[in-house]
Amino acid sequence: MPSPPPTQPHSLEIKDVNPVETDSEQNKHAYSVALASAVAAEAAAVAAQAAAEVVRLTAVTTPAPKMPVSSREELAATKIQTAFRGYLVIHLHL
């Protein structure tokens, strides 16, 4: 005599589940996880840029070595050139 087929304890519940809703919920969850990952990655990139800027702004830089001025005339020429360049910046770029 053959044995009766095994019964599923929750066969009615399984039949009642709508696969479209399950897929939709899985898609929503996957989208939420992807969005959260993208936001976290963007935040990490911004934090890294901010850290790099802090390092750049707080780094001790050594000034370029200055050429020694050999004469009073050379010093006077340098001061005149500096003043003239300042004049050009003010009057040509404003």
C-alpha positions in Angstrom: 0.0 0.0 0.0 1.5 3.4 -1.0 2.0 5.9 1.7 0.1 9.2 1.5 2.0 12.1 0.0 3.6 14.4 2.6 1.6 17.4 3.5 3.0 20.8 3.7 2.2 22.4 7.0 1.7 25.9 5.7 0.6 25.2 2.1 -2.2 27.8 2.3 0.2 30.5 3.4 2.6 29.7 0.6 -0.2 29.9 -1.9 -1.3 33.3 -0.5 2.1 35.0 -1.0 2.2 37.2 -4.1 5.6 36.9 -5.8 5.2 40.3 -7.3 5.0 41.9 -3.8 8.0 39.9 -2.7 10.0 41.0 -5.7 8.9 44.5 -5.2 10.0 44.5 -1.6 13.3 42.9 -2.5 13.8 45.6 -5.2 13.0 48.3 -2.7 15.5 46.8 -0.2 18.2 46.5 -2.8 17.6 50.0 -4.0 17.8 51.3 -0.4 21.0 49.4 0.3 22.5 50.7 -3.0 21.5 54.3 -2.2 22.8 54.1 1.3 26.1 52.7 -0.1 26.4 55.5 -2.6 25.7 58.2 0.0 28.3 56.6 2.4 30.8 56.5 -0.5 30.2 60.2 -1.3 30.5 61.2 2.3 33.8 59.3 2.6 35.1 61.1 -0.6 34.1 64.5 0.8 35.7 63.6 4.2 38.9 62.6 2.4 38.9 65.8 0.4 38.4 67.8 3.6 41.3 66.0 5.3 43.5 66.6 2.3 42.6 70.3 2.4 43.4 70.5 6.1 46.8 68.9 5.5 47.5 71.3 2.7 46.5 74.4 4.7 48.4 73.3 7.9 51.5 72.1 6.1 54.6 74.1 7.0 56.1 75.4 3.7 59.6 76.7 3.4 59.8 79.9 1.5 61.7 80.0 -1.7 65.3 81.1 -1.3 65.7 84.7 -2.1 68.5 85.9 -4.3 70.7 88.4 -2.5 70.4 91.9 -3.7 73.7 93.0 -5.1 73.2 96.8 -5.2 71.0 99.6 -4.1 70.0 100.0 -7.8 68.8 96.4 -8.0 66.8 96.8 -4.8 65.2 100.0 -6.1 64.4 98.3 -9.4 62.7 95.4 -7.6 60.6 97.8 -5.5 59.6 99.8 -8.6 58.6 96.6 -10.5 56.6 95.4 -7.5 54.7 98.6 -7.2 54.0 98.7 -10.9 52.8 95.1 -10.9 50.5 96.0 -8.0 49.2 99.0 -10.0 48.5 96.7 -13.0 46.6 94.2 -10.9 44.4 96.9 -9.3 43.6 98.9 -12.5 43.4 96.1 -15.1 41.6 93.4 -13.2 38.9 95.3 -11.3 
